[in-house]
Amino acid sequence: MTFTLAIIGRPNVGKSTLFNRLVGKRLALVDDRPGVTRDLREGEGRLGPLRFTVVDTAGLEEATDDSLQGRMRKLTERAVDAADVCLFMIDARAGVTAADQGFAELLRKKNATVILAANKTEGKAADEGYYDAFSLGLGEPVSMSAEHNIGMDELRERLMPYDVSTDDDTIEIEDRDEGPIQIAIVGRPNAGKSTLVNEILGQDRMLTGPEAGITRDAIGVSFNWGGEPVKIFDTAGMRKKAKVNEKLEKMSVQDGLRAFKFAEVVVVLVDAQAPLETQDLRIADLAEREGRAIVIGVNKWDLIDDKPAKLSALKEALTRLLPQMRGVPMVTMSAVDGRGVSRLREAILDAHRVWNIRISTSRLNRWLGDMVSRHPPPAPGGRRIRLRYMTQAKARPPTFILFTSRPEDLPTAYTRYLVNGLREEFGLNGTPIRLLLRKGDNPYAT
């Protein structure tokens, strides 16, 4: 065993469930009632190549007297003192409680080495609790579900630095294969989606023709595109909801919408000969709301006479009608003869890179200071809104948390000013940006 990991947290946050998963056996009792675990329980933990001693502890209680809860707390504190690293678990569905904040302060006072874990994060109901976990000032939380085996790879990576084994085998799989880039080609009927996919594949894999609506299924094809493994989905054309009448077409559109869930990059393909319609913008807006990187592909460009005027009109319309995606890359092409398809590939790879970007906390806060100096937030009622601290919560898409004195009073126009500034300063074009406001001081201040 190379290190000792103590799992700590309030009662019923999932400590024993995680303990059983790490040791690969049902050694600890698990029940919905809090307080089932009372003693320290040790086991041989395993995560991929990592081998370590894992300790399941009683739920941290606020009692410090000689009661049963007080004695259980003292036992857990001894485990914290003896462990090389502590995994502090919170229940993301319940959010950060006053007890969690108190225990976080206790861990800081003990100078414990801590990894924060937000458990039970399956489902959107836990998103709020996950982001609130940053307010504990213990770094970026691991998003996990011990019950459903979610987040174990991330936990393993966070534990890797504490492995002092000299066995070279434990280092071999640090860079794991994350799979191909998932790309969805979406757009209105007859925009040329299947023709484009055939051109990219170099073969007539998809049925094409002048009739609109030939494609009915969201078909995924895996292949190597210029040295980059990708999986590309050709989808059914998406018309306005009122015009979708037949049951089969409704099913086809729903199948295409599901492709958004799998995609990392969405190529919104528009017909250069047709005016940019509301439906095109709705499709792009849907991709943005789903948090996907976006590239606009303008097909049938070879059929346009006044190309500069047409391109200028398209860019102006996108900027005006889709302001939340300012700077989204636009690629003109012809799927029939392949012109511009190589530039589309470059735009997709660049959009995927930006979608995965992470910005250091120090750089973010230097930028925030400059933005506030240039344009301070308003002072409704004569009370200045203080922007205290910013950190990046996650990538895919880039998501930021801003700690402020009065989040409910910060105007939408000012948050838009910050989002546009993030996009401009850090080159975040073509990707959605999430900015979450939280009340509080800088949780990382010493």
C-alpha positions in Angstrom: 0.0 0.0 0.0 1.4 3.4 -1.0 -0.8 5.8 0.9 -3.8 6.0 3.2 -7.0 7.6 2.2 -9.6 8.6 4.8 -13.2 9.1 3.5 -14.9 11.8 5.7 -18.1 13.9 5.6 -21.5 14.3 7.2 -23.7 11.3 7.8 -25.4 9.7 4.8 -23.4 11.5 2.1 -22.3 8.2 0.6 -19.0 7.4 2.3 -19.6 3.7 2.9 -21.0 3.2 -0.6 -17.7 4.6 -2.0 -15.7 2.5 0.5 -17.4 -0.7 -0.7 -16.7 0.3 -4.4 -13.0 1.0 -3.7 -12.4 -2.3 -1.9 -14.5 -4.2 -4.4 -16.5 -5.9 -1.6 -19.6 -5.0 0.5 -17.6 -4.6 3.8 -19.4 -1.6 5.1 -23.1 -1.5 5.9 -25.1 0.9 3.6 -28.5 2.3 4.5 -30.5 5.5 3.9 -30.6 6.1 7.6 -27.7 8.4 8.8 -25.3 7.2 11.4 -25.0 3.5 10.4 -21.2 3.6 10.4 -19.8 4.3 13.9 -16.3 2.7 13.9 -13.3 3.1 11.6 -13.2 0.4 8.9 -10.0 -0.2 6.8 -9.7 -2.0 3.5 -7.4 -2.5 0.5 -8.5 0.1 -2.0 -8.0 -0.2 -5.7 -8.5 2.3 -8.6 -6.9 1.1 -11.8 -3.2 0.7 -11.1 -3.4 2.5 -7.7 -3.2 0.4 -4.5 -3.9 2.1 -1.2 -5.4 1.8 2.3 -8.8 3.2 2.5 -10.6 4.1 5.7 -14.3 4.5 6.1 -15.2 6.8 9.0 -18.3 7.7 11.0 -20.3 10.7 9.8 -18.8 14.0 11.1 -21.1 15.4 13.7 -21.0 18.9 15.2 -21.0 17.4 18.8 -17.7 17.7 20.7 -18.7 16.4 24.1 -18.6 12.8 25.4 -21.8 11.7 23.8 -21.9 8.9 21.3 -21.8 11.5 18.4 -18.9 13.4 20.1 -16.9 10.2 20.6 -17.5 9.2 16.9 -16.3 12.7 15.8 -13.1 12.3 17.9 -12.4 8.9 16.2 -12.9 10.4 12.8 -10.5 13.3 13.7 -7.9 10.8 14.6 -8.3 9.1 11.2 -7.8 12.6 9.6 -4.6 13.1 11.5 -3.3 9.6 10.5 -4.2 9.7 6.8 -2.0 10.9 4.0 -5.0 12.4 2.2 -8.6 13.0 3.1 -11.5 12.7 0.7 -14.1 15.1 2.0 -17.5 14.2 0.6 -20.6 16.3 0.4 -24.1 15.5 -0.9 -24.5 17.5 -4.1 -28.3 17.0 -4.1 -28.5 18.5 -0.6 -26.0 21.3 -1.4 -23.4 22.8 0.9 -24.7 22.9 4.5 -23.5 24.9 7.5 -22.0 21.6 8.9 -20.0 21.1 5.6 -18.6 24.7 6.0 -17.7 24.0 9.6 -15.9 20.7 8.7 -14.1 22.4 5.8 -12.7 25.0 8.3 -11.7 22.2 10.7 -9.7 20.5 7.9 -8.0 23.8 7.0 -7.0 24.3 10.7 -5.5 20.8 10.8 -3.6 21.5 7.6 -5.0 18.3 6.2 -4.4 17.3 2.6 -7.9 17.3 1.2 -9.6 16.3 -2.0 -13.2 17.6 -2.2 -15.8 15.3 -3.7 -19.4 16.2 -4.6 -21.2 12.9 -4.5 -24.7 12.0 -6.0 -24.1 14.3 -9.0 -26.1 12.1 -11.4 -28.9 14.2 -12.9 -29.3 18.0 -13.3 -30.8 18.4 -9.8 -27.3 18.2 -8.3 -25.7 20.9 -10.5 -26.4 23.7 -8.0 -24.8 21.7 -5.2 -21.7 20.9 -7.3 -21.1 24.5 -8.1 -21.8 25.6 -4.5 -19.0 23.2 -3.4 -16.4 25.7 -4.7 -17.4 28.0 -1.9 -15.8 25.7 0.6 -12.4 26.9 -0.5 -11.0 23.3 -0.9 -10.3 23.5 -4.6 -12.2 22.0 -7.5 -14.5 19.2 -6.4 -14.5 15.8 -8.0 -18.0 15.2 -9.6 -19.0 11.7 -8.8 -21.7 9.1 -8.0 -20.4 6.3 -5.8 -23.6 4.4 -6.3 -23.5 4.6 -10.1 -19.7 4.3 -10.5 -19.4 7.8 -12.0 -16.3 10.0 -11.6 -13.9 7.1 -10.6 -11.4 8.0 -13.4 -11.2 11.6 -12.2 -10.8 10.5 -8.6 -8.0 8.2 -9.7 -6.2 11.0 -11.4 -6.5 13.2 -8.3 -5.0 10.5 -6.2 -2.1 9.7 -8.5 0.3 12.3 -7.0 0.1 10.6 -3.6 1.3 7.3 -5.1 4.9 6.9 -4.1 5.3 3.4 -5.5 8.5 2.7 -7.5 6.7 0.3 -9.8 6.8 1.8 -13.2 3.6 0.0 -14.2 1.6 2.5 -12.0 2.4 5.4 -14.3 1.8 3.8 -17.7 -1.9 4.7 -18.1 -2.0 8.3 -16.8 -2.8 9.5 -20.3 -6.0 7.7 -21.0 -7.8 7.6 -24.4 -10.9 9.8 -24.3 -12.3 8.5 -27.5 -13.1 10.2 -30.8 -14.4 13.7 -31.2 -18.2 13.5 -31.5 -19.5 15.7 -34.4 -23.2 16.3 -35.3 -24.1 17.8 -38.7 -27.5 19.5 -38.3 -29.6 21.9 -40.3 -32.8 22.4 -42.3 -33.8 19.8 -44.9 -31.8 19.8 -48.1 -29.0 21.9 -46.8 -26.6 19.2 -48.0 -25.8 17.4 -44.7 -25.5 13.9 -46.2 -23.5 15.1 -49.2 -21.1 16.7 -46.8 -20.7 13.6 -44.7 -20.1 11.5 -47.9 -17.4 14.1 -49.0 -15.7 13.9 -45.6 -15.8 10.0 -45.6 -14.6 9.9 -49.2 -17.4 7.4 -50.1 -21.1 7.4 -50.8 -22.1 6.1 -47.4 -25.3 8.3 -47.0 -28.2 8.3 -49.5 -28.5 11.8 -51.2 -30.7 13.4 -53.8 -32.6 16.6 -54.6 -35.6 15.5 -52.5 -35.8 17.0 -49.0 -36.0 14.7 -46.0 -34.2 11.6 -47.3 -32.3 11.1 -44.1 -34.4 9.7 -41.3 -32.0 8.4 -38.7 -29.2 10.1 -36.8 -26.4 7.8 -38.3 -23.0 7.8 -36.6 -19.9 6.8 -38.4 -16.4 6.4 -36.8 -13.3 7.1 -38.9 -10.0 8.8 -39.0 -10.2 12.3 -40.4 -6.8 13.6 -41.3 -5.1 11.8 -38.4 -7.9 12.7 -35.8 -10.3 10.0 -34.7 -13.9 11.3 -35.0 -17.4 10.0 -34.9 -19.7 12.0 -37.2 -23.5 12.0 -37.0 -25.7 12.8 -40.1 -29.1 13.9 -38.9 -32.5 14.4 -40.4 -33.4 17.9 -41.5 -35.1 20.0 -38.8 -38.1 22.0 -40.0 -40.3 24.4 -37.9 -42.4 22.4 -35.4 -45.7 23.5 -37.0 -44.6 22.0 -40.4 -43.7 18.6 -39.0 -46.8 16.6 -39.4 -46.0 12.9 -40.2 -45.3 10.6 -37.3 -42.2 9.3 -39.0 -40.8 12.8 -39.6 -41.4 13.6 -36.0 -39.5 10.6 -34.9 -36.6 11.5 -37.3 -36.4 15.0 -35.9 -36.4 13.7 -32.3 -33.6 11.3 -33.3 -31.6 14.2 -34.6 -32.2 16.2 -31.4 -30.8 13.2 -29.4 -27.6 13.5 -31.5 -27.1 16.9 -29.8 -26.7 14.9 -26.5 -23.8 12.8 -27.9 -22.1 15.6 -29.8 -19.2 17.7 -28.6 -19.1 19.9 -31.7 -22.2 20.8 -33.7 -21.9 21.9 -37.3 -25.0 24.0 -38.2 -25.2 23.6 -42.0 -27.0 26.4 -43.9 -27.8 26.7 -47.6 -26.0 29.7 -49.1 -28.7 30.1 -51.7 -31.5 30.4 -49.1 -31.9 33.3 -46.8 -30.8 32.8 -43.2 -34.0 31.8 -41.5 -35.3 31.8 -37.9 -35.1 28.0 -38.0 -31.3 28.1 -38.7 -30.9 30.4 -35.7 -33.1 28.2 -33.5 -30.9 25.2 -34.3 -27.8 27.1 -33.4 -29.4 28.4 -30.2 -30.4 24.8 -29.2 -26.8 23.8 -29.6 -25.7 26.7 -27.5 -28.2 25.8 -24.8 -27.0 22.2 -24.8 -23.5 23.5 -24.2 -21.9 22.3 -27.4 -19.1 23.9 -29.4 -20.6 25.3 -32.7 -19.3 25.9 -36.2 -21.5 27.4 -38.9 -21.1 25.7 -42.3 -22.3 27.7 -45.3 -22.8 25.1 -48.1 -23.3 25.5 -51.9 -21.0 28.5 -51.8 -19.9 27.7 -55.4 -23.4 28.8 -56.6 -23.2 32.3 -55.1 -22.2 35.2 -57.5 -21.5 38.1 -55.2 -19.6 36.2 -52.5 -18.2 39.2 -50.5 -21.7 40.8 -50.1 -23.3 37.5 -49.2 -20.6 36.7 -46.6 -20.9 40.2 -45.0 -24.7 39.8 -44.8 -24.5 36.4 -43.2 -22.0 37.6 -40.5 -24.1 40.7 -39.8 -27.2 38.5 -39.4 -25.5 36.1 -37.0 -24.0 38.9 -34.9 -27.4 40.6 -34.6 -29.6 37.6 -34.2 -27.3 35.3 -32.1 -25.4 37.7 -29.8 -24.7 35.0 -27.2 -22.5 33.2 -29.8 -20.5 36.2 -30.9 -17.5 35.2 -32.9 -18.8 31.7 -33.8 -16.6 30.4 -36.7 -18.2 30.5 -40.2 -16.8 28.3 -43.0 -18.0 28.6 -46.6 -17.8 25.4 -48.6 -19.1 23.2 -51.4 -19.9 19.7 -50.2 -20.3 18.6 -53.9 -16.8 19.3 -55.0 -15.1 19.4 -51.5 -13.9 23.0 -51.6 -13.7 24.4 -48.1 -14.1 21.0 -46.3 -10.4 21.1 -45.1 -11.1 24.5 -43.5 -14.2 23.0 -41.9 -12.1 20.3 -40.3 -9.7 22.9 -38.9 -12.6 25.0 -37.5 -14.1 21.9 -35.9 -10.8 20.9 -34.2 -10.2 24.5 -33.0 -13.8 24.7 -31.7 -13.2 21.4 -29.8 -10.0 22.7 -28.3 -11.6 25.9 -27.1 -14.5 23.9 -25.7 -12.0 22.0 -23.5 -10.0 25.1 -22.4 -9.1 25.8 -18.8 -7.9 29.1 -17.5 -5.9 29.5 -14.4 -7.5 31.1 -11.4 -4.7 33.7 -11.0 -5.1 34.8 -14.6 -8.9 35.0 -14.4 -8.7 37.3 -11.3 -6.1 39.6 -12.9 -8.5 39.9 -15.9 -11.5 40.5 -13.5 -9.6 43.3 -11.8 -8.9 45.0 -15.1 -12.6 44.6 -16.2 -13.8 46.1 -12.9 -11.4 49.0 -13.1 -12.4 49.7 -16.7 -16.2 49.5 -15.9 -17.2 49.1 -12.2 -20.4 47.4 -11.4 -23.4 49.6 -10.6 -24.4 50.7 -7.1 -28.2 50.2 -6.8 -29.5 52.1 -3.7 -26.1 53.6 -3.3 -24.5 50.3 -2.3 -21.7 49.1 -4.5 -21.8 45.5 -5.7 -18.4 44.0 -5.0 -17.0 41.3 -7.3 -14.7 39.4 -5.1 -13.3 36.4 -6.9 -13.6 34.2 -10.0 -12.7 30.6 -10.7 -13.3 28.2 -13.5 -15.6 25.3 -12.3 -15.3 23.1 -15.4 -14.7 22.9 -19.1 -16.9 21.4 -21.8 -18.3 24.1 -22.0 -16.2 26.6 -20.0 -18.1 27.4 -16.8 -17.0 30.1 -14.4 -18.1 31.0 -10.8 -18.1 34.6 -9.7 -18.3 35.3 -6.0 -20.0 38.6 -5.3 -21.5 40.5 -2.5 -25.0 40.8 -4.1 -25.5 38.3 -6.9 -29.2 38.9 -7.1 -28.6 42.7 -7.9 -25.9 42.3 -10.6 -27.6 43.4 -13.9 -27.8 41.1 -16.8 -26.1 43.7 -18.9 -23.1 43.6 -16.6 -22.8 39.8 -16.7 -23.0 40.1 -20.5 -20.2 42.5 -20.4 -18.1 40.0 -18.4 -19.0 37.1 -20.7 -18.1 39.1 -23.8 -14.8 40.1 -22.1 -14.0 36.4 -21.4 -14.7 35.6 -25.0 -12.5 38.4 -26.3 -9.6 38.0 -23.8 -9.3 34.2 -23.9 -10.3 33.5 -27.4 -13.5 31.6 -26.5 -15.2 32.0 -29.8 -17.6 29.3 -31.0 -18.3 27.9 -27.6 -21.0 28.6 -25.0 -19.9 30.3 -21.8 -21.6 29.7 -18.4 -21.2 32.4 -15.7 -22.7 31.4 -12.4 -23.0 34.0 -9.6 -22.5 33.1 -6.0 -22.7 35.1 -2.8 -19.7 35.3 -0.5 -16.1 36.3 0.0 -13.1 34.8 -1.7 -13.2 31.3 -0.3 -9.5 30.8 -1.0 -8.3 33.8 1.0 -6.0 33.1 3.8 
